[in-house]
Amino acid sequence: MKINRQILVEKIKNYLNHQLSLDELIDWAENGLMEADLPAKDAPKISAALAQIGLMNVREFGLTWEECDKILHEMGYTAHIELHPA
């Protein structure tokens, strides 16, 4: 499985938009750590992000907004919140 910055960012975006559950994100990250083909120049940052996400299943409080924001920033992105009526 290939994982680059864009794929990682898309997964986090899907999680933040409730299109992907925390369990699904964790499973994806854990599988990515074991099987991913990472681009050489980004491998350390992507691996660190996958490891951080993969460990969320041992924490009782899940993945915080701040942690997502930090990972996105390390990938060269900024997050902006948009609210819509339910």
Backbone as CSV, one residue per row, in Angstrom:
resi,resn,N_x,N_y,N_z,CA_x,CA_y,CA_z,C_x,C_y,C_z
1,MET,0.839,-1.165,0.000,0.000,0.000,0.000,0.892,1.239,0.000
2,LYS,0.593,2.175,-0.880,1.354,3.421,-0.934,0.695,4.449,-0.024
3,ILE,1.524,5.144,0.733,1.042,6.249,1.559,1.987,7.421,1.350
4,ASN,1.429,8.530,0.912,2.198,9.765,0.787,1.519,10.829,1.636
5,ARG,2.043,12.042,1.600,1.473,13.138,2.395,-0.009,13.339,2.098
6,GLN,-0.351,13.362,0.825,-1.727,13.632,0.424,-2.681,12.557,0.943
7,ILE,-2.286,11.306,0.881,-3.134,10.214,1.362,-3.318,10.321,2.873
8,LEU,-2.252,10.597,3.597,-2.334,10.770,5.048,-3.266,11.922,5.401
9,VAL,-3.094,13.046,4.741,-3.934,14.216,4.998,-5.396,13.909,4.688
10,GLU,-5.649,13.206,3.608,-7.024,12.846,3.228,-7.669,11.961,4.290
11,LYS,-6.929,11.008,4.832,-7.464,10.137,5.885,-7.814,10.945,7.132
12,ILE,-6.943,11.859,7.523,-7.225,12.695,8.700,-8.436,13.580,8.433
13,LYS,-8.519,14.138,7.233,-9.674,14.964,6.866,-10.957,14.149,6.949
14,ASN,-10.925,12.938,6.440,-12.105,12.073,6.497,-12.491,11.758,7.940
15,TYR,-11.511,11.558,8.789,-11.785,11.321,10.207,-12.420,12.561,10.833
16,LEU,-11.845,13.717,10.595,-12.371,14.950,11.183,-13.767,15.287,10.660
17,ASN,-14.077,14.865,9.444,-15.400,15.102,8.852,-16.374,13.952,9.133
18,HIS,-16.003,13.048,10.044,-16.850,11.919,10.443,-17.186,10.983,9.291
19,GLN,-16.310,10.907,8.306,-16.472,9.972,7.195,-15.678,8.697,7.444
20,LEU,-14.893,8.700,8.500,-14.039,7.583,8.878,-14.026,7.546,10.401
21,SER,-14.280,6.388,10.980,-14.277,6.292,12.444,-12.837,6.278,12.964
22,LEU,-12.700,6.539,14.257,-11.368,6.474,14.863,-10.796,5.069,14.726
23,ASP,-11.632,4.052,14.941,-11.151,2.676,14.796,-10.659,2.395,13.384
24,GLU,-11.367,2.894,12.371,-10.945,2.700,10.975,-9.633,3.426,10.697
25,LEU,-9.491,4.633,11.239,-8.252,5.392,11.057,-7.084,4.672,11.723
26,ILE,-7.316,4.171,12.928,-6.265,3.437,13.650,-5.859,2.180,12.887
27,ASP,-6.833,1.410,12.420,-6.531,0.202,11.646,-5.712,0.532,10.404
28,TRP,-6.109,1.592,9.707,-5.395,2.008,8.505,-3.949,2.382,8.851
29,ALA,-3.773,3.141,9.927,-2.428,3.574,10.326,-1.561,2.384,10.735
30,GLU,-2.143,1.464,11.505,-1.376,0.287,11.923,-0.957,-0.551,10.725
31,ASN,-1.871,-0.769,9.785,-1.530,-1.507,8.567,-0.484,-0.752,7.752
32,GLY,-0.615,0.556,7.700,0.344,1.378,6.976,1.743,1.272,7.537
33,LEU,1.844,1.197,8.852,3.165,1.056,9.478,3.831,-0.252,9.089
34,MET,3.027,-1.286,8.943,3.587,-2.607,8.641,3.821,-2.821,7.151
35,GLU,2.982,-2.230,6.297,2.989,-2.589,4.882,3.241,-1.438,3.915
36,ALA,3.306,-0.230,4.405,3.315,0.922,3.509,4.606,1.077,2.729
37,ASP,4.436,1.558,1.511,5.531,1.995,0.663,5.523,3.515,0.758
38,LEU,6.490,4.069,1.490,6.527,5.508,1.754,7.559,6.190,0.869
39,PRO,7.265,7.419,0.416,8.277,8.161,-0.334,9.476,8.467,0.574
40,ALA,10.666,8.254,0.077,11.880,8.359,0.897,11.999,9.700,1.622
41,LYS,11.718,10.796,0.929,11.934,12.109,1.562,10.949,12.382,2.688
42,ASP,9.776,11.768,2.668,8.757,12.006,3.693,8.595,10.846,4.666
43,ALA,9.336,9.781,4.478,9.156,8.570,5.279,9.235,8.821,6.788
44,PRO,10.207,9.574,7.298,10.260,9.773,8.754,9.022,10.471,9.309
45,LYS,8.572,11.523,8.639,7.398,12.265,9.120,6.125,11.434,9.006
46,ILE,5.962,10.748,7.892,4.758,9.934,7.701,4.759,8.769,8.683
47,SER,5.893,8.124,8.867,5.991,7.018,9.833,5.653,7.479,11.239
48,ALA,6.164,8.650,11.621,5.880,9.184,12.958,4.390,9.471,13.119
49,ALA,3.766,10.019,12.086,2.335,10.306,12.144,1.524,9.008,12.227
50,LEU,1.884,8.009,11.434,1.181,6.729,11.468,1.330,6.071,12.838
51,ALA,2.513,6.155,13.416,2.738,5.575,14.739,1.884,6.282,15.787
52,GLN,1.824,7.595,15.713,1.029,8.368,16.661,-0.449,8.004,16.547
53,ILE,-0.949,7.913,15.333,-2.354,7.543,15.123,-2.589,6.104,15.568
54,GLY,-1.682,5.215,15.239,-1.825,3.809,15.585,-1.884,3.558,17.077
55,LEU,-1.280,4.428,17.852,-1.286,4.272,19.304,-2.556,4.796,19.958
56,MET,-3.436,5.406,19.194,-4.654,5.975,19.772,-5.544,4.916,20.400
57,ASN,-5.415,3.666,19.984,-6.273,2.628,20.555,-5.876,2.258,21.981
58,VAL,-4.717,2.698,22.443,-4.327,2.430,23.821,-4.583,3.636,24.718
59,ARG,-5.010,4.727,24.158,-5.318,5.911,24.940,-6.820,5.993,25.124
60,GLU,-7.232,6.398,26.281,-8.658,6.446,26.566,-9.328,7.690,25.983
61,PHE,-8.560,8.678,25.602,-9.175,9.919,25.152,-9.115,10.127,23.645
62,GLY,-8.630,9.174,22.895,-8.661,9.260,21.440,-7.673,10.247,20.849
63,LEU,-7.959,10.640,19.649,-7.097,11.531,18.880,-7.621,12.952,19.020
64,THR,-6.838,13.842,19.583,-7.312,15.202,19.820,-7.183,16.067,18.572
65,TRP,-7.927,17.156,18.575,-7.845,18.140,17.503,-6.412,18.646,17.379
66,GLU,-5.779,18.908,18.503,-4.418,19.436,18.492,-3.444,18.457,17.834
67,GLU,-3.628,17.169,18.099,-2.749,16.168,17.484,-2.970,16.101,15.976
68,CYS,-4.228,16.147,15.557,-4.520,16.173,14.112,-3.918,17.417,13.468
69,ASP,-4.107,18.564,14.114,-3.584,19.826,13.590,-2.067,19.778,13.463
70,LYS,-1.395,19.197,14.454,0.072,19.087,14.421,0.528,18.201,13.265
71,ILE,-0.133,17.050,13.088,0.231,16.151,11.988,0.015,16.854,10.652
72,LEU,-1.131,17.514,10.493,-1.412,18.222,9.239,-0.369,19.303,8.980
73,HIS,0.003,20.039,10.021,1.030,21.080,9.866,2.362,20.470,9.430
74,GLU,2.739,19.332,10.003,3.990,18.667,9.625,3.965,18.178,8.185
75,MET,2.775,17.935,7.651,2.629,17.512,6.260,2.502,18.707,5.311
76,GLY,2.562,19.922,5.864,2.513,21.119,5.035,1.109,21.665,4.818
77,TYR,0.170,21.297,5.688,-1.216,21.742,5.551,-1.656,22.497,6.796
78,THR,-2.670,23.345,6.621,-3.334,23.967,7.757,-4.804,23.594,7.693
79,ALA,-5.397,23.450,8.845,-6.808,23.068,8.912,-7.650,24.306,9.212
80,HIS,-8.786,24.396,8.556,-9.755,25.459,8.802,-11.099,24.814,9.027
81,ILE,-11.792,25.275,10.027,-13.102,24.723,10.365,-14.192,25.478,9.622
82,GLU,-15.130,24.718,9.100,-16.295,25.286,8.437,-17.514,24.658,9.086
83,LEU,-18.431,25.468,9.574,-19.613,24.954,10.249,-20.828,25.109,9.339
84,HIS,-21.695,24.079,9.372,-22.916,24.081,8.586,-24.074,23.696,9.506
85,PRO,-25.255,24.244,9.276,-26.394,23.826,10.110,-26.651,22.329,9.955
86,ALA,-27.048,21.705,11.037,-27.305,20.254,11.004,-28.633,19.965,10.341
